[in-house]
Amino acid sequence: MTEELYSVEQVADRLNLHVRTVRGYIRSGRLRAVRIGKQYRIAASDLDALTGQAPAAVTGPAEVSSIVQIDGVDRAAADRLGTLVLTSANTAHDQANPLRVQTVYDEQRHRMKIIILGAPVDTAELLHLLDAVLNADNGLLDPEVHDA
């Protein structure tokens, strides 16, 4: 079953818009189109999504972005925590959509930020691990335990 395709001129006519306006929608990504040769073709479903007649299709899995800020941490503890988080992220179960993690340490403010991007379930597991480590009395962030 093939879907009906419209030219830019046909879409402009249907929406009572100028052709340049429709081309602008295509260039900005507001209207999906396929370029065939030198002309654009717009699928009926994409036109419906633009006009609100049909819900836009979900193009991929959901992704969460999280930023965790930890104050009052020294460089050594930040390094240990960063290693733990990166190791945990690299052992995630879904290899098709791995977690992406970046750590940043501000020496002057003794502040660490951990940026996590990934699937909601995997992100939640990593956040639970962080919460457990940060709230546990295991000495991971205590500099005196590791300096001895």
C-alpha positions as CSV (number, residue, x, y, z in Angstrom):
1,M,0.0,0.0,0.0
2,T,1.6,3.3,-1.1
3,E,0.9,6.6,0.5
4,E,-0.2,9.6,-1.6
5,L,2.6,12.1,-2.2
6,Y,2.0,15.8,-2.9
7,S,4.2,18.4,-4.7
8,V,5.1,21.7,-2.9
9,E,2.7,23.4,-5.2
10,Q,-0.2,21.1,-4.3
11,V,0.6,21.5,-0.5
12,A,0.7,25.3,-0.9
13,D,-2.7,25.2,-2.8
14,R,-4.3,22.9,-0.1
15,L,-3.1,25.1,2.8
16,N,-3.7,28.4,1.0
17,L,0.0,29.3,1.4
18,H,2.7,30.7,-0.9
19,V,5.0,28.1,-2.4
20,R,8.0,29.8,-0.7
21,T,6.3,29.4,2.7
22,V,6.0,25.7,2.2
23,R,9.6,25.4,1.1
24,G,10.6,27.3,4.2
25,Y,8.6,24.8,6.3
26,I,10.5,22.0,4.7
27,R,14.0,23.6,5.1
28,S,13.3,24.4,8.8
29,G,12.1,20.8,9.5
30,R,8.6,21.9,10.3
31,L,7.3,19.8,7.4
32,R,8.9,16.5,6.4
33,A,9.5,16.0,2.7
34,V,11.5,13.7,0.4
35,R,13.6,15.2,-2.3
36,I,13.2,13.4,-5.6
37,G,15.5,14.9,-8.2
38,K,15.1,18.6,-7.9
39,Q,11.6,18.5,-6.4
40,Y,10.2,17.8,-3.0
41,R,7.4,15.4,-2.3
42,I,5.3,15.5,0.8
43,A,3.6,12.4,2.2
44,A,-0.1,12.8,3.1
45,S,0.7,11.7,6.7
46,D,3.3,14.4,7.0
47,L,0.9,17.0,5.7
48,D,-1.7,15.7,8.3
49,A,0.9,16.0,11.1
50,L,1.6,19.6,10.1
51,T,-2.0,20.6,10.1
52,G,-2.8,18.7,13.3
53,Q,-5.1,16.2,11.7
54,A,-3.1,13.2,12.8
55,P,-0.6,12.7,15.6
56,A,3.1,12.9,14.5
57,A,4.7,9.5,14.4
58,V,7.2,8.7,17.2
59,T,10.6,8.3,15.4
60,G,12.6,6.5,18.1
61,P,12.8,5.5,21.7
62,A,12.4,8.0,24.5
63,E,15.6,9.6,25.9
64,V,16.2,11.3,29.2
65,S,18.8,13.9,30.0
66,S,19.9,14.4,33.6
67,I,22.4,16.6,35.3
68,V,23.5,15.7,38.8
69,Q,25.4,18.3,40.7
70,I,27.5,17.3,43.7
71,D,28.9,20.1,45.9
72,G,31.7,19.8,48.5
73,V,33.7,17.1,46.7
74,D,37.5,17.0,46.3
75,R,39.3,16.0,43.1
76,A,40.1,12.5,44.2
77,A,36.5,11.7,45.3
78,A,35.3,13.2,42.0
79,D,37.6,10.9,40.1
80,R,36.5,7.8,42.0
81,L,32.8,8.7,41.5
82,G,33.4,9.4,37.8
83,T,35.0,6.0,37.4
84,L,32.1,4.3,39.1
85,V,29.5,6.1,37.0
86,L,31.3,5.5,33.7
87,T,31.9,1.8,34.5
88,S,28.3,1.4,35.4
89,A,27.1,3.1,32.3
90,N,29.4,1.0,30.1
91,T,27.9,-2.2,31.5
92,A,24.3,-1.2,30.6
93,H,22.1,-4.0,29.2
94,D,20.9,-2.2,26.0
95,Q,23.9,-2.0,23.7
96,A,21.8,-0.6,20.9
97,N,21.1,2.5,22.9
98,P,23.9,2.9,25.4
99,L,24.0,5.5,28.1
100,R,26.2,8.5,27.4
101,V,27.8,10.0,30.4
102,Q,30.1,13.0,30.9
103,T,31.6,14.2,34.1
104,V,32.9,17.7,34.8
105,Y,34.8,18.8,37.9
106,D,35.1,22.5,39.0
107,E,38.3,22.7,41.2
108,Q,37.5,26.2,42.5
109,R,34.0,25.4,43.7
110,H,34.7,21.8,44.7
111,R,31.7,20.9,42.5
112,M,31.1,17.9,40.2
113,K,28.5,17.6,37.5
114,I,27.5,14.3,35.9
115,I,25.5,14.6,32.7
116,I,23.6,11.4,31.7
117,L,21.8,10.8,28.4
118,G,19.9,7.6,27.6
119,A,16.9,5.5,28.0
120,P,14.6,6.3,30.9
121,V,15.1,2.9,32.6
122,D,18.9,2.8,32.3
123,T,19.1,6.4,33.4
124,A,17.0,5.7,36.4
125,E,19.2,2.7,37.4
126,L,22.3,4.9,37.2
127,L,20.6,7.6,39.3
128,H,19.6,5.0,41.9
129,L,23.2,3.9,42.1
130,L,24.4,7.5,42.5
131,D,21.9,8.1,45.2
132,A,23.0,4.9,47.0
133,V,26.6,5.9,46.8
134,L,26.1,9.5,47.8
135,N,23.9,8.6,50.8
136,A,25.8,5.6,52.0
137,D,28.4,5.8,54.7
138,N,30.9,3.8,52.7
139,G,33.7,6.4,52.6
140,L,33.8,6.8,48.8
141,L,33.6,10.6,49.1
142,D,35.6,10.8,52.4
143,P,39.2,11.9,51.6
144,E,40.6,10.7,54.9
145,V,39.7,7.0,54.2
146,H,41.6,7.0,50.9
147,D,44.6,9.1,52.0
148,A,45.6,6.7,54.8
